[in-house]
Amino acid sequence: MNIQYTYHPDHLKNSEPSVYTAESLKKEEMLINLGPQHPSTHGVLRLEVITDGEMVKDVVPHPGYLHRCFEKHAESVPFNQVIPYVDRLDYVAAMNSEHAYAMGIERMLGISEKIPKRVEYIRVLVAELNRLASHFVAIGTYGMDIGAYTPFLWMMRDREHILRLLEWASGARMLYNYVWIGGLFYDLPVGFEERCVSFSKYLKPKLRDLEKLLISNKIFIDRTANVGTLPLDLAINYGVTGPMLRGSGLKFDLRRVDGYSVYPELDFEIPIGEGRVGEVGDCWDRNWVRFRECEESLKIIDQCLIQLTSDHKRTREFDPREMVPKKIRPKAQDFYIRAENPKGELGFFFRTDGRSDQALRCKARSCCFTNLSVLPEISRGYMLADLIAIVGSLDFVMGEVDR
């Protein structure tokens, strides 16, 4: 492990002198730097950990090693040229981010009701495929964080099927630029729906095998149950969203709450943490919610495929330029759009002046950033090995944290 051990008598002396004094640090406490390049921090994240032996007394996350500058890029190019930058926020779930951004511009233009139903079903189909791929990374790497290597290989194997499907549709493996303002880059390739049906049938028994191998594994339960418990009131106060919030017991999903796109027409459940093997809101519950969401995403995919092969068949090539002008100039306004990404609520705030085809101000509300902010609260009092399990249960991508 790439861990640096340093003694620092004056660490945090000014901020919390009653807790971290020079004398106590000399005698008992140790400052440990995990990262910023470390396999268990899931990206370039530095964790400044104060330990008393193996016990975590405090942890301070230090993001700020990527500097994507997304907001300034989005203010410097026209609205329709921002989508490739959106892909690079949460690059594990680029389709979902594109969907949120495109919906925001369409609502500002007042054309969201004119989007053809086939386009909407395709958007939801590719977004749910990408949700599966994102959760596969989360579950697979989480198992590897605490010593289970085989589930990671299984997840990467099945994720590869999804990436090949999305590459077939968009031409790109991970950064797609597929969901455009007013429509899509292109309709689905001929035969795409049939291959998706085959993939859905293939994956369902694989999820049952994964549950037996990892989710219900006694060693996995011992490492994650009653560890890193996030109480519901604390999650709400910190603005935590997504599987982390639902893992704490609140059935809050923007696909149901806001009912955007064609989600109100689809039948799916919202899994929540129930404390099956430990406390509600522990690491196991958060992982359990992600696993159950994989099953629900498959249900959504199956329903979209039925619609795309029956009521909303391929009729003609759809060109987004039919509704979207070359220069996109929304009226002067402040506007916020949000959507349910695999990791939580991704939001975009825009300020426009009605004259320019660029946003005066653009702000991305990152679910990964807010979810990471609660890490110190749920890590104190646990062992150093438990800290790795807690960090893995957050499922964040640093490209969206340090955007």
Contacts in CASP RR format, 6 or more apart in sequence:
PFRMAT RR
TARGET T0000
AUTHOR 0000-0000-0000
METHOD contacts of the structure
MODEL  1
MNIQYTYHPDHLKNSEPSVYTAESLKKEEMLINLGPQHPSTHGVLRLEVI
TDGEMVKDVVPHPGYLHRCFEKHAESVPFNQVIPYVDRLDYVAAMNSEHA
YAMGIERMLGISEKIPKRVEYIRVLVAELNRLASHFVAIGTYGMDIGAYT
PFLWMMRDREHILRLLEWASGARMLYNYVWIGGLFYDLPVGFEERCVSFS
KYLKPKLRDLEKLLISNKIFIDRTANVGTLPLDLAINYGVTGPMLRGSGL
KFDLRRVDGYSVYPELDFEIPIGEGRVGEVGDCWDRNWVRFRECEESLKI
IDQCLIQLTSDHKRTREFDPREMVPKKIRPKAQDFYIRAENPKGELGFFF
RTDGRSDQALRCKARSCCFTNLSVLPEISRGYMLADLIAIVGSLDFVMGE
VDR
1 34 0 8 1.000
1 38 0 8 1.000
1 40 0 8 1.000
2 34 0 8 1.000
2 35 0 8 1.000
2 37 0 8 1.000
2 38 0 8 1.000
2 39 0 8 1.000
3 32 0 8 1.000
3 33 0 8 1.000
3 34 0 8 1.000
3 35 0 8 1.000
3 38 0 8 1.000
4 32 0 8 1.000
4 33 0 8 1.000
5 30 0 8 1.000
5 31 0 8 1.000
5 32 0 8 1.000
6 31 0 8 1.000
6 32 0 8 1.000
6 33 0 8 1.000
7 25 0 8 1.000
7 26 0 8 1.000
7 30 0 8 1.000
7 31 0 8 1.000
8 25 0 8 1.000
8 31 0 8 1.000
9 22 0 8 1.000
9 25 0 8 1.000
9 26 0 8 1.000
10 22 0 8 1.000
11 20 0 8 1.000
11 25 0 8 1.000
11 31 0 8 1.000
11 50 0 8 1.000
12 19 0 8 1.000
12 20 0 8 1.000
12 50 0 8 1.000
12 58 0 8 1.000
13 20 0 8 1.000
13 21 0 8 1.000
13 22 0 8 1.000
19 58 0 8 1.000
20 29 0 8 1.000
20 50 0 8 1.000
20 58 0 8 1.000
25 31 0 8 1.000
28 52 0 8 1.000
28 53 0 8 1.000
29 50 0 8 1.000
29 51 0 8 1.000
29 52 0 8 1.000
29 57 0 8 1.000
30 50 0 8 1.000
30 51 0 8 1.000
30 52 0 8 1.000
30 53 0 8 1.000
31 48 0 8 1.000
31 49 0 8 1.000
31 50 0 8 1.000
32 48 0 8 1.000
32 49 0 8 1.000
32 50 0 8 1.000
32 51 0 8 1.000
32 384 0 8 1.000
33 46 0 8 1.000
33 47 0 8 1.000
33 48 0 8 1.000
33 49 0 8 1.000
34 40 0 8 1.000
34 41 0 8 1.000
34 46 0 8 1.000
34 47 0 8 1.000
34 49 0 8 1.000
34 387 0 8 1.000
35 41 0 8 1.000
35 44 0 8 1.000
35 45 0 8 1.000
35 46 0 8 1.000
35 47 0 8 1.000
36 43 0 8 1.000
36 44 0 8 1.000
36 45 0 8 1.000
36 46 0 8 1.000
36 62 0 8 1.000
36 65 0 8 1.000
37 43 0 8 1.000
37 44 0 8 1.000
38 45 0 8 1.000
40 145 0 8 1.000
40 388 0 8 1.000
40 391 0 8 1.000
40 392 0 8 1.000
41 47 0 8 1.000
41 391 0 8 1.000
42 141 0 8 1.000
42 391 0 8 1.000
42 392 0 8 1.000
42 395 0 8 1.000
42 396 0 8 1.000
42 397 0 8 1.000
42 398 0 8 1.000
43 397 0 8 1.000
43 398 0 8 1.000
44 64 0 8 1.000
44 65 0 8 1.000
44 66 0 8 1.000
44 398 0 8 1.000
44 402 0 8 1.000
45 61 0 8 1.000
45 62 0 8 1.000
45 63 0 8 1.000
45 65 0 8 1.000
45 372 0 8 1.000
45 398 0 8 1.000
45 401 0 8 1.000
46 61 0 8 1.000
46 62 0 8 1.000
46 65 0 8 1.000
47 59 0 8 1.000
47 60 0 8 1.000
47 61 0 8 1.000
47 62 0 8 1.000
47 387 0 8 1.000
47 391 0 8 1.000
48 59 0 8 1.000
48 60 0 8 1.000
48 61 0 8 1.000
48 62 0 8 1.000
49 56 0 8 1.000
49 58 0 8 1.000
49 59 0 8 1.000
49 60 0 8 1.000
49 384 0 8 1.000
49 387 0 8 1.000
50 56 0 8 1.000
50 57 0 8 1.000
50 58 0 8 1.000
50 59 0 8 1.000
51 57 0 8 1.000
51 384 0 8 1.000
54 383 0 8 1.000
54 384 0 8 1.000
54 385 0 8 1.000
55 381 0 8 1.000
55 382 0 8 1.000
55 383 0 8 1.000
55 384 0 8 1.000
56 379 0 8 1.000
56 380 0 8 1.000
56 381 0 8 1.000
56 382 0 8 1.000
56 383 0 8 1.000
56 384 0 8 1.000
56 386 0 8 1.000
56 387 0 8 1.000
57 380 0 8 1.000
57 381 0 8 1.000
58 376 0 8 1.000
58 380 0 8 1.000
59 375 0 8 1.000
59 376 0 8 1.000
59 379 0 8 1.000
59 380 0 8 1.000
59 387 0 8 1.000
60 376 0 8 1.000
61 372 0 8 1.000
61 373 0 8 1.000
61 375 0 8 1.000
61 376 0 8 1.000
63 369 0 8 1.000
63 372 0 8 1.000
63 398 0 8 1.000
63 401 0 8 1.000
63 402 0 8 1.000
64 401 0 8 1.000
64 402 0 8 1.000
65 398 0 8 1.000
65 402 0 8 1.000
66 398 0 8 1.000
66 399 0 8 1.000
66 401 0 8 1.000
66 402 0 8 1.000
67 402 0 8 1.000
68 88 0 8 1.000
68 89 0 8 1.000
68 399 0 8 1.000
68 402 0 8 1.000
68 403 0 8 1.000
69 403 0 8 1.000
70 85 0 8 1.000
70 86 0 8 1.000
70 88 0 8 1.000
70 89 0 8 1.000
70 364 0 8 1.000
70 403 0 8 1.000
71 361 0 8 1.000
71 362 0 8 1.000
71 363 0 8 1.000
71 364 0 8 1.000
71 403 0 8 1.000
73 82 0 8 1.000
73 85 0 8 1.000
74 82 0 8 1.000
74 85 0 8 1.000
74 359 0 8 1.000
74 362 0 8 1.000
74 364 0 8 1.000
75 358 0 8 1.000
75 359 0 8 1.000
75 360 0 8 1.000
75 361 0 8 1.000
75 362 0 8 1.000
76 358 0 8 1.000
77 85 0 8 1.000
77 358 0 8 1.000
78 327 0 8 1.000
78 328 0 8 1.000
78 357 0 8 1.000
78 358 0 8 1.000
79 105 0 8 1.000
79 181 0 8 1.000
79 328 0 8 1.000
79 330 0 8 1.000
79 357 0 8 1.000
79 358 0 8 1.000
79 359 0 8 1.000
80 105 0 8 1.000
80 180 0 8 1.000
80 181 0 8 1.000
80 324 0 8 1.000
80 328 0 8 1.000
82 101 0 8 1.000
82 362 0 8 1.000
83 98 0 8 1.000
83 101 0 8 1.000
83 102 0 8 1.000
83 177 0 8 1.000
83 179 0 8 1.000
83 180 0 8 1.000
83 181 0 8 1.000
84 175 0 8 1.000
84 177 0 8 1.000
86 94 0 8 1.000
86 97 0 8 1.000
86 98 0 8 1.000
86 101 0 8 1.000
87 94 0 8 1.000
87 97 0 8 1.000
87 98 0 8 1.000
87 174 0 8 1.000
87 175 0 8 1.000
87 176 0 8 1.000
87 177 0 8 1.000
88 94 0 8 1.000
88 175 0 8 1.000
88 399 0 8 1.000
89 97 0 8 1.000
89 346 0 8 1.000
89 364 0 8 1.000
89 366 0 8 1.000
89 397 0 8 1.000
89 399 0 8 1.000
89 400 0 8 1.000
89 403 0 8 1.000
90 96 0 8 1.000
90 97 0 8 1.000
90 134 0 8 1.000
90 341 0 8 1.000
90 342 0 8 1.000
90 343 0 8 1.000
90 346 0 8 1.000
90 368 0 8 1.000
90 397 0 8 1.000
90 399 0 8 1.000
90 400 0 8 1.000
91 174 0 8 1.000
91 175 0 8 1.000
91 397 0 8 1.000
91 399 0 8 1.000
92 133 0 8 1.000
92 134 0 8 1.000
92 137 0 8 1.000
92 174 0 8 1.000
92 342 0 8 1.000
92 397 0 8 1.000
93 130 0 8 1.000
93 131 0 8 1.000
93 133 0 8 1.000
93 134 0 8 1.000
93 341 0 8 1.000
93 342 0 8 1.000
93 343 0 8 1.000
94 130 0 8 1.000
94 174 0 8 1.000
94 175 0 8 1.000
94 176 0 8 1.000
95 126 0 8 1.000
95 127 0 8 1.000
95 129 0 8 1.000
95 130 0 8 1.000
95 166 0 8 1.000
95 176 0 8 1.000
95 178 0 8 1.000
95 179 0 8 1.000
96 127 0 8 1.000
96 130 0 8 1.000
96 131 0 8 1.000
96 134 0 8 1.000
96 339 0 8 1.000
96 340 0 8 1.000
96 341 0 8 1.000
96 342 0 8 1.000
96 346 0 8 1.000
97 341 0 8 1.000
97 346 0 8 1.000
98 176 0 8 1.000
98 177 0 8 1.000
98 178 0 8 1.000
98 179 0 8 1.000
99 123 0 8 1.000
99 127 0 8 1.000
99 179 0 8 1.000
99 261 0 8 1.000
99 339 0 8 1.000
100 337 0 8 1.000
100 338 0 8 1.000
100 339 0 8 1.000
100 341 0 8 1.000
100 346 0 8 1.000
100 347 0 8 1.000
100 348 0 8 1.000
101 337 0 8 1.000
101 348 0 8 1.000
102 123 0 8 1.000
102 179 0 8 1.000
102 180 0 8 1.000
102 181 0 8 1.000
102 182 0 8 1.000
102 183 0 8 1.000
103 112 0 8 1.000
103 260 0 8 1.000
103 261 0 8 1.000
103 337 0 8 1.000
103 339 0 8 1.000
104 112 0 8 1.000
104 335 0 8 1.000
104 337 0 8 1.000
104 348 0 8 1.000
104 350 0 8 1.000
105 181 0 8 1.000
105 328 0 8 1.000
105 330 0 8 1.000
105 350 0 8 1.000
106 112 0 8 1.000
106 115 0 8 1.000
106 181 0 8 1.000
106 182 0 8 1.000
107 335 0 8 1.000
107 337 0 8 1.000
108 330 0 8 1.000
108 331 0 8 1.000
108 333 0 8 1.000
108 335 0 8 1.000
108 350 0 8 1.000
108 352 0 8 1.000
109 181 0 8 1.000
109 324 0 8 1.000
109 328 0 8 1.000
109 330 0 8 1.000
111 182 0 8 1.000
111 323 0 8 1.000
111 324 0 8 1.000
114 323 0 8 1.000
115 182 0 8 1.000
115 183 0 8 1.000
116 183 0 8 1.000
116 312 0 8 1.000
116 318 0 8 1.000
117 262 0 8 1.000
117 307 0 8 1.000
117 311 0 8 1.000
117 312 0 8 1.000
118 187 0 8 1.000
118 308 0 8 1.000
118 312 0 8 1.000
118 313 0 8 1.000
118 314 0 8 1.000
118 315 0 8 1.000
118 318 0 8 1.000
119 182 0 8 1.000
119 183 0 8 1.000
119 184 0 8 1.000
119 318 0 8 1.000
120 261 0 8 1.000
120 262 0 8 1.000
121 262 0 8 1.000
121 304 0 8 1.000
121 307 0 8 1.000
121 308 0 8 1.000
121 312 0 8 1.000
122 184 0 8 1.000
122 187 0 8 1.000
122 188 0 8 1.000
122 304 0 8 1.000
122 308 0 8 1.000
123 179 0 8 1.000
123 183 0 8 1.000
123 184 0 8 1.000
123 261 0 8 1.000
124 261 0 8 1.000
124 262 0 8 1.000
124 263 0 8 1.000
124 266 0 8 1.000
124 300 0 8 1.000
124 304 0 8 1.000
125 196 0 8 1.000
125 301 0 8 1.000
125 304 0 8 1.000
125 305 0 8 1.000
125 308 0 8 1.000
126 166 0 8 1.000
126 169 0 8 1.000
126 176 0 8 1.000
126 178 0 8 1.000
126 179 0 8 1.000
128 297 0 8 1.000
128 300 0 8 1.000
128 301 0 8 1.000
128 304 0 8 1.000
129 162 0 8 1.000
129 165 0 8 1.000
129 166 0 8 1.000
129 196 0 8 1.000
129 297 0 8 1.000
129 301 0 8 1.000
130 162 0 8 1.000
130 166 0 8 1.000
130 342 0 8 1.000
131 293 0 8 1.000
131 297 0 8 1.000
131 342 0 8 1.000
132 159 0 8 1.000
132 162 0 8 1.000
132 203 0 8 1.000
132 294 0 8 1.000
132 297 0 8 1.000
132 298 0 8 1.000
132 301 0 8 1.000
133 159 0 8 1.000
133 162 0 8 1.000
133 163 0 8 1.000
133 166 0 8 1.000
134 342 0 8 1.000
134 343 0 8 1.000
135 290 0 8 1.000
135 291 0 8 1.000
135 293 0 8 1.000
135 294 0 8 1.000
135 297 0 8 1.000
135 342 0 8 1.000
136 155 0 8 1.000
136 156 0 8 1.000
136 158 0 8 1.000
136 159 0 8 1.000
136 162 0 8 1.000
136 294 0 8 1.000
137 155 0 8 1.000
137 159 0 8 1.000
138 287 0 8 1.000
138 290 0 8 1.000
138 342 0 8 1.000
138 395 0 8 1.000
139 151 0 8 1.000
139 155 0 8 1.000
139 210 0 8 1.000
139 214 0 8 1.000
139 287 0 8 1.000
139 290 0 8 1.000
139 291 0 8 1.000
139 294 0 8 1.000
140 151 0 8 1.000
140 152 0 8 1.000
140 154 0 8 1.000
140 155 0 8 1.000
140 156 0 8 1.000
140 214 0 8 1.000
141 152 0 8 1.000
141 392 0 8 1.000
142 287 0 8 1.000
142 392 0 8 1.000
142 393 0 8 1.000
142 395 0 8 1.000
143 151 0 8 1.000
143 152 0 8 1.000
143 214 0 8 1.000
143 220 0 8 1.000
144 151 0 8 1.000
144 152 0 8 1.000
145 388 0 8 1.000
145 389 0 8 1.000
145 391 0 8 1.000
145 392 0 8 1.000
146 220 0 8 1.000
146 223 0 8 1.000
146 224 0 8 1.000
146 388 0 8 1.000
146 389 0 8 1.000
148 214 0 8 1.000
148 217 0 8 1.000
148 219 0 8 1.000
148 220 0 8 1.000
150 213 0 8 1.000
151 210 0 8 1.000
151 213 0 8 1.000
151 214 0 8 1.000
154 206 0 8 1.000
154 209 0 8 1.000
154 210 0 8 1.000
154 213 0 8 1.000
155 210 0 8 1.000
158 203 0 8 1.000
158 206 0 8 1.000
161 199 0 8 1.000
161 202 0 8 1.000
161 203 0 8 1.000
162 199 0 8 1.000
163 173 0 8 1.000
163 174 0 8 1.000
165 192 0 8 1.000
165 195 0 8 1.000
165 196 0 8 1.000
165 199 0 8 1.000
166 172 0 8 1.000
166 173 0 8 1.000
166 176 0 8 1.000
166 178 0 8 1.000
167 173 0 8 1.000
168 189 0 8 1.000
168 192 0 8 1.000
168 195 0 8 1.000
169 176 0 8 1.000
169 178 0 8 1.000
169 186 0 8 1.000
169 188 0 8 1.000
169 189 0 8 1.000
169 192 0 8 1.000
170 176 0 8 1.000
170 177 0 8 1.000
170 178 0 8 1.000
170 185 0 8 1.000
172 178 0 8 1.000
177 185 0 8 1.000
178 184 0 8 1.000
178 185 0 8 1.000
178 186 0 8 1.000
179 185 0 8 1.000
180 320 0 8 1.000
181 320 0 8 1.000
181 324 0 8 1.000
181 328 0 8 1.000
182 320 0 8 1.000
182 323 0 8 1.000
182 324 0 8 1.000
183 318 0 8 1.000
183 320 0 8 1.000
184 318 0 8 1.000
184 320 0 8 1.000
186 317 0 8 1.000
187 314 0 8 1.000
187 317 0 8 1.000
187 318 0 8 1.000
188 308 0 8 1.000
188 314 0 8 1.000
190 314 0 8 1.000
193 305 0 8 1.000
193 308 0 8 1.000
193 309 0 8 1.000
196 301 0 8 1.000
196 305 0 8 1.000
197 302 0 8 1.000
197 305 0 8 1.000
200 298 0 8 1.000
200 301 0 8 1.000
200 302 0 8 1.000
200 305 0 8 1.000
203 298 0 8 1.000
204 298 0 8 1.000
207 291 0 8 1.000
207 294 0 8 1.000
207 295 0 8 1.000
207 298 0 8 1.000
210 291 0 8 1.000
211 291 0 8 1.000
214 220 0 8 1.000
215 287 0 8 1.000
215 288 0 8 1.000
215 291 0 8 1.000
220 284 0 8 1.000
221 277 0 8 1.000
221 284 0 8 1.000
223 283 0 8 1.000
223 386 0 8 1.000
223 389 0 8 1.000
224 282 0 8 1.000
224 283 0 8 1.000
224 284 0 8 1.000
224 287 0 8 1.000
224 389 0 8 1.000
224 393 0 8 1.000
225 277 0 8 1.000
225 278 0 8 1.000
225 279 0 8 1.000
225 282 0 8 1.000
225 283 0 8 1.000
225 284 0 8 1.000
226 278 0 8 1.000
226 279 0 8 1.000
226 282 0 8 1.000
227 282 0 8 1.000
227 283 0 8 1.000
227 284 0 8 1.000
227 382 0 8 1.000
227 386 0 8 1.000
227 389 0 8 1.000
227 390 0 8 1.000
228 281 0 8 1.000
228 282 0 8 1.000
228 283 0 8 1.000
228 378 0 8 1.000
228 379 0 8 1.000
228 382 0 8 1.000
228 386 0 8 1.000
228 389 0 8 1.000
228 390 0 8 1.000
228 393 0 8 1.000
229 279 0 8 1.000
229 280 0 8 1.000
229 281 0 8 1.000
229 282 0 8 1.000
229 378 0 8 1.000
230 240 0 8 1.000
230 244 0 8 1.000
230 247 0 8 1.000
230 248 0 8 1.000
230 281 0 8 1.000
230 282 0 8 1.000
230 286 0 8 1.000
230 374 0 8 1.000
230 377 0 8 1.000
230 378 0 8 1.000
231 248 0 8 1.000
231 281 0 8 1.000
232 248 0 8 1.000
232 249 0 8 1.000
232 250 0 8 1.000
232 280 0 8 1.000
232 281 0 8 1.000
234 374 0 8 1.000
234 377 0 8 1.000
234 378 0 8 1.000
235 244 0 8 1.000
235 245 0 8 1.000
235 248 0 8 1.000
235 250 0 8 1.000
235 374 0 8 1.000
236 245 0 8 1.000
236 250 0 8 1.000
238 370 0 8 1.000
238 373 0 8 1.000
238 374 0 8 1.000
238 377 0 8 1.000
239 245 0 8 1.000
239 370 0 8 1.000
240 248 0 8 1.000
240 370 0 8 1.000
240 371 0 8 1.000
240 374 0 8 1.000
241 252 0 8 1.000
241 344 0 8 1.000
241 345 0 8 1.000
241 367 0 8 1.000
241 370 0 8 1.000
241 371 0 8 1.000
242 252 0 8 1.000
242 253 0 8 1.000
242 340 0 8 1.000
242 341 0 8 1.000
242 343 0 8 1.000
242 344 0 8 1.000
242 345 0 8 1.000
242 367 0 8 1.000
242 371 0 8 1.000
243 286 0 8 1.000
243 289 0 8 1.000
243 290 0 8 1.000
243 293 0 8 1.000
243 342 0 8 1.000
243 343 0 8 1.000
243 344 0 8 1.000
243 395 0 8 1.000
244 286 0 8 1.000
244 344 0 8 1.000
244 371 0 8 1.000
244 374 0 8 1.000
244 393 0 8 1.000
244 394 0 8 1.000
244 395 0 8 1.000
245 252 0 8 1.000
245 344 0 8 1.000
246 252 0 8 1.000
246 253 0 8 1.000
246 270 0 8 1.000
246 271 0 8 1.000
246 272 0 8 1.000
246 273 0 8 1.000
246 289 0 8 1.000
247 272 0 8 1.000
247 273 0 8 1.000
247 280 0 8 1.000
247 281 0 8 1.000
247 285 0 8 1.000
247 286 0 8 1.000
247 288 0 8 1.000
247 289 0 8 1.000
248 273 0 8 1.000
248 280 0 8 1.000
248 281 0 8 1.000
248 285 0 8 1.000
249 272 0 8 1.000
249 273 0 8 1.000
249 274 0 8 1.000
249 280 0 8 1.000
249 281 0 8 1.000
249 285 0 8 1.000
250 272 0 8 1.000
251 270 0 8 1.000
251 272 0 8 1.000
252 270 0 8 1.000
253 270 0 8 1.000
253 340 0 8 1.000
254 260 0 8 1.000
254 338 0 8 1.000
254 339 0 8 1.000
254 340 0 8 1.000
254 345 0 8 1.000
255 263 0 8 1.000
255 268 0 8 1.000
255 340 0 8 1.000
256 263 0 8 1.000
256 270 0 8 1.000
258 338 0 8 1.000
258 339 0 8 1.000
260 339 0 8 1.000
262 304 0 8 1.000
262 307 0 8 1.000
263 300 0 8 1.000
266 300 0 8 1.000
266 303 0 8 1.000
266 304 0 8 1.000
267 299 0 8 1.000
267 303 0 8 1.000
268 296 0 8 1.000
268 297 0 8 1.000
268 299 0 8 1.000
268 300 0 8 1.000
269 292 0 8 1.000
269 296 0 8 1.000
270 296 0 8 1.000
271 288 0 8 1.000
271 289 0 8 1.000
271 292 0 8 1.000
271 293 0 8 1.000
271 296 0 8 1.000
272 289 0 8 1.000
273 280 0 8 1.000
273 281 0 8 1.000
273 285 0 8 1.000
273 286 0 8 1.000
273 288 0 8 1.000
273 289 0 8 1.000
274 280 0 8 1.000
274 285 0 8 1.000
275 281 0 8 1.000
275 282 0 8 1.000
275 284 0 8 1.000
275 285 0 8 1.000
276 284 0 8 1.000
276 285 0 8 1.000
276 288 0 8 1.000
277 284 0 8 1.000
278 284 0 8 1.000
278 285 0 8 1.000
279 285 0 8 1.000
283 389 0 8 1.000
283 390 0 8 1.000
283 392 0 8 1.000
283 393 0 8 1.000
286 393 0 8 1.000
286 394 0 8 1.000
286 395 0 8 1.000
287 393 0 8 1.000
290 395 0 8 1.000
293 342 0 8 1.000
327 357 0 8 1.000
328 357 0 8 1.000
329 352 0 8 1.000
329 354 0 8 1.000
329 355 0 8 1.000
329 356 0 8 1.000
329 357 0 8 1.000
330 350 0 8 1.000
330 352 0 8 1.000
330 354 0 8 1.000
331 352 0 8 1.000
331 354 0 8 1.000
332 352 0 8 1.000
332 353 0 8 1.000
332 354 0 8 1.000
332 355 0 8 1.000
333 350 0 8 1.000
333 351 0 8 1.000
333 352 0 8 1.000
334 349 0 8 1.000
334 350 0 8 1.000
334 351 0 8 1.000
335 349 0 8 1.000
335 350 0 8 1.000
335 351 0 8 1.000
335 352 0 8 1.000
336 347 0 8 1.000
336 348 0 8 1.000
336 349 0 8 1.000
336 350 0 8 1.000
336 365 0 8 1.000
337 347 0 8 1.000
337 348 0 8 1.000
338 345 0 8 1.000
338 346 0 8 1.000
338 347 0 8 1.000
338 348 0 8 1.000
338 365 0 8 1.000
339 345 0 8 1.000
339 346 0 8 1.000
339 347 0 8 1.000
341 367 0 8 1.000
342 395 0 8 1.000
343 367 0 8 1.000
343 368 0 8 1.000
343 371 0 8 1.000
343 395 0 8 1.000
343 396 0 8 1.000
343 397 0 8 1.000
343 400 0 8 1.000
344 367 0 8 1.000
344 371 0 8 1.000
345 365 0 8 1.000
345 367 0 8 1.000
346 364 0 8 1.000
346 365 0 8 1.000
346 366 0 8 1.000
346 367 0 8 1.000
346 400 0 8 1.000
347 364 0 8 1.000
347 365 0 8 1.000
348 362 0 8 1.000
348 363 0 8 1.000
348 364 0 8 1.000
348 365 0 8 1.000
349 361 0 8 1.000
349 362 0 8 1.000
349 363 0 8 1.000
349 365 0 8 1.000
350 359 0 8 1.000
350 361 0 8 1.000
350 362 0 8 1.000
351 359 0 8 1.000
351 360 0 8 1.000
351 361 0 8 1.000
351 362 0 8 1.000
352 359 0 8 1.000
352 360 0 8 1.000
353 360 0 8 1.000
364 400 0 8 1.000
364 403 0 8 1.000
366 400 0 8 1.000
366 401 0 8 1.000
366 403 0 8 1.000
367 400 0 8 1.000
368 396 0 8 1.000
368 397 0 8 1.000
368 398 0 8 1.000
368 399 0 8 1.000
368 400 0 8 1.000
368 401 0 8 1.000
369 396 0 8 1.000
369 400 0 8 1.000
369 401 0 8 1.000
369 403 0 8 1.000
371 394 0 8 1.000
371 395 0 8 1.000
371 396 0 8 1.000
372 394 0 8 1.000
372 396 0 8 1.000
372 401 0 8 1.000
375 390 0 8 1.000
375 391 0 8 1.000
375 394 0 8 1.000
378 390 0 8 1.000
379 386 0 8 1.000
379 387 0 8 1.000
379 390 0 8 1.000
382 390 0 8 1.000
END
